[in-house]
Amino acid sequence: MSNRNRHFNIRPELPESVIIDLKGRKVGSEDLATAGLMLKWCENEGYRGASLRIAQNVAMGLEVAIGLSARGQHELAAKKAGDVMWVLKKDRENSKARNYKALGVIEIECRDGQYRQIGAIVKWFMTVHFRIAEQVKSLVHVETETEQQLAFEAEMFKQSILDGKAAQEAAESHAGLSKVA
């Protein structure tokens, strides 16, 4: 069924970007996987020799980065993407010196319909996952502080109850002594 309004079944129409985000896709993984596939088959783009070996190794590095991000290890995924960026940078420098096409300039169609270079996609993936890792670290830090504060408050409450019971027992024992006398 389409996402259009009907006479008897009224549903608001959502923009395409919101629909994609609601599906819960993993951040940048589809584009990076497409880049990896493109690198595995880069001989179709006219690459030969050492470039094919470099492309295969870069594709393996991208697969590792995707796997790490899927397991929630965003900092390691970003570092692996940084390693891939370094290799692509060195390939670009060597391609300028030897007059051949660099691997990072291969363009692929991304999930949003835009055509982007592999180098730009890897850089975006790296920065996004570094930001996610920072947010996770700050969230863990806040949760740790909150847990420590709650534990302190619980200990204080427990101590106040014990102090109250001690005061109550002292008052009862004092009241019992005054009845005897």
Legacy VTK file of the C-alpha trace (Angstrom):
# vtk DataFile Version 3.0
C-alpha trace
ASCII
DATASET POLYDATA
POINTS 181 float
0.000 0.000 0.000
1.352 3.403 -0.853
1.965 6.115 1.675
-0.731 8.383 0.166
-3.844 9.706 1.852
-7.019 7.753 1.119
-10.631 8.753 1.643
-11.298 6.463 4.568
-7.780 5.600 5.704
-6.002 8.887 6.422
-2.258 8.561 6.992
0.173 11.453 6.976
2.746 11.303 4.214
6.328 11.128 5.455
9.341 12.354 3.518
11.497 9.625 2.017
14.446 10.451 4.308
12.299 9.941 7.418
11.039 6.607 6.099
14.628 5.453 5.484
15.678 6.540 8.993
12.676 4.799 10.576
13.821 1.496 9.117
16.751 1.584 11.539
19.572 1.172 9.047
23.134 1.055 10.286
25.055 4.294 9.839
26.911 4.260 6.523
27.246 0.487 6.324
25.319 0.056 3.070
27.381 2.651 1.233
30.620 1.230 2.576
29.586 -2.302 1.579
28.805 -1.026 -1.925
32.222 0.641 -2.042
33.831 -2.647 -1.011
32.025 -4.529 -3.770
33.031 -1.891 -6.287
36.663 -2.237 -5.232
36.496 -6.034 -5.551
35.376 -5.626 -9.155
37.459 -2.572 -10.039
39.048 -4.281 -13.049
35.766 -3.427 -14.787
36.690 0.238 -14.235
40.020 -0.252 -16.022
42.363 -0.799 -13.066
45.275 -3.182 -13.551
48.289 -4.617 -11.753
49.169 -3.338 -8.285
45.945 -1.329 -8.132
43.945 -4.571 -8.081
45.892 -5.898 -5.076
45.476 -2.587 -3.257
41.751 -2.576 -4.095
41.303 -6.100 -2.721
43.052 -5.155 0.524
41.043 -1.946 0.865
37.837 -3.949 0.313
38.848 -6.332 3.121
39.551 -3.352 5.395
36.099 -1.940 4.645
34.490 -5.302 5.470
36.298 -5.341 8.818
35.130 -1.769 9.552
31.534 -2.707 8.751
31.745 -5.778 11.003
33.180 -3.757 13.875
30.470 -1.123 13.593
27.781 -3.823 13.488
29.124 -5.218 16.784
29.005 -1.749 18.354
32.764 -1.181 18.382
32.503 2.233 16.759
35.918 3.541 17.755
37.676 0.509 16.284
35.519 0.769 13.147
36.497 4.422 12.765
40.166 3.559 13.244
39.947 0.833 10.604
38.280 3.318 8.235
41.155 5.693 9.028
43.609 2.973 8.022
41.731 2.577 4.750
41.830 6.366 4.262
45.607 6.296 4.708
45.955 3.593 2.042
43.695 5.533 -0.327
45.737 8.690 0.301
49.008 6.889 -0.485
47.403 5.404 -3.604
46.344 8.897 -4.698
49.888 10.217 -4.209
51.365 7.285 -6.159
48.771 7.617 -8.917
49.709 11.261 -9.462
53.403 10.347 -9.649
52.867 7.419 -12.031
49.965 8.911 -14.005
47.189 6.396 -13.372
43.721 6.655 -11.873
43.463 6.532 -8.056
41.118 4.058 -6.343
39.535 6.690 -4.106
37.978 8.516 -7.056
35.738 5.619 -8.102
32.188 6.919 -7.858
29.311 4.832 -6.572
25.629 5.536 -6.177
24.790 5.966 -2.492
21.540 5.023 -0.793
20.257 8.598 -1.190
20.733 8.521 -4.968
23.806 10.766 -5.056
27.059 9.697 -6.681
30.049 9.997 -4.344
33.691 9.019 -4.464
34.858 6.080 -2.341
37.342 8.293 -0.499
34.569 10.693 0.549
32.369 7.822 1.742
35.165 6.302 3.834
36.004 9.707 5.342
32.347 10.302 6.228
32.056 6.825 7.791
35.208 7.446 9.827
34.055 10.826 11.200
30.537 9.629 11.991
31.749 6.577 13.902
34.307 8.618 15.844
31.430 10.891 16.883
29.306 7.886 17.858
32.196 6.496 19.933
32.588 9.852 21.701
28.861 9.982 22.444
28.932 6.442 23.827
31.901 7.287 26.054
30.199 10.422 27.378
26.982 8.469 27.968
28.887 5.775 29.895
30.586 8.509 31.931
27.216 10.118 32.763
25.704 6.733 33.648
28.657 5.939 35.928
28.276 9.286 37.706
24.538 8.700 38.075
25.083 5.206 39.487
27.651 6.544 41.956
25.264 9.318 43.022
22.416 6.826 43.484
24.653 4.504 45.518
25.722 7.426 47.710
22.103 8.508 48.239
21.094 4.919 49.082
23.914 4.678 51.629
22.884 7.999 53.159
19.255 6.835 53.339
20.339 3.567 54.947
22.467 5.471 57.440
19.611 7.837 58.259
17.316 4.862 58.882
19.908 3.274 61.168
20.394 6.597 62.971
16.625 6.915 63.312
16.322 3.386 64.737
19.171 4.094 67.153
17.501 7.320 68.252
14.170 5.522 68.590
15.742 2.714 70.656
17.481 5.294 72.841
14.192 7.115 73.340
12.387 3.871 74.184
15.089 2.805 76.604
15.028 6.252 78.208
11.215 6.069 78.406
11.483 2.586 79.952
13.936 3.839 82.609
11.677 6.719 83.541
8.708 4.352 84.040
10.778 2.156 86.381
11.830 5.076 88.504
LINES 1 182
181 0 1 2 3 4 5 6 7 8 9 10 11 12 13 14 15 16 17 18 19 20 21 22 23 24 25 26 27 28 29 30 31 32 33 34 35 36 37 38 39 40 41 42 43 44 45 46 47 48 49 50 51 52 53 54 55 56 57 58 59 60 61 62 63 64 65 66 67 68 69 70 71 72 73 74 75 76 77 78 79 80 81 82 83 84 85 86 87 88 89 90 91 92 93 94 95 96 97 98 99 100 101 102 103 104 105 106 107 108 109 110 111 112 113 114 115 116 117 118 119 120 121 122 123 124 125 126 127 128 129 130 131 132 133 134 135 136 137 138 139 140 141 142 143 144 145 146 147 148 149 150 151 152 153 154 155 156 157 158 159 160 161 162 163 164 165 166 167 168 169 170 171 172 173 174 175 176 177 178 179 180
